[in-house]
Amino acid sequence: MHKLKKLLGKILIGTMLLTLTGTTSLVINAADTTNPYIKLY
């Protein structure tokens, strides 16, 4: 049971990180298309 909880925690953290990076890249892309002067990369 303890191993399962640990695994679920890892999956949850991984999902949160993926969501966070996905949202960040979406925001960067949106800012990039609306403002040609912003070049973040």
C-alpha positions in Angstrom: 0.0 0.0 0.0 2.9 2.4 0.8 4.5 1.7 -2.5 1.3 2.5 -4.3 1.0 5.8 -2.5 4.5 6.7 -3.4 3.9 5.8 -7.1 0.7 7.9 -7.2 2.6 10.8 -5.6 5.2 10.6 -8.3 2.6 10.4 -11.1 0.8 13.4 -9.5 4.0 15.5 -9.3 4.9 14.5 -12.9 1.4 15.5 -14.2 1.6 18.8 -12.4 5.1 19.5 -13.8 3.9 18.6 -17.3 0.8 20.9 -16.9 3.0 23.7 -15.6 5.5 23.5 -18.5 2.7 23.2 -21.0 0.9 26.2 -19.7 4.2 28.2 -19.6 5.0 27.4 -23.2 1.4 28.3 -24.2 1.7 31.7 -22.5 5.1 32.3 -24.1 3.8 31.4 -27.5 0.8 33.7 -27.0 3.0 36.5 -25.9 5.3 35.9 -28.8 2.5 36.0 -31.4 0.8 39.1 -30.0 4.0 41.1 -29.5 6.8 40.6 -32.1 9.2 42.6 -29.9 9.2 40.0 -27.2 11.7 37.3 -28.0 12.2 35.1 -24.9 14.4 32.5 -26.6 
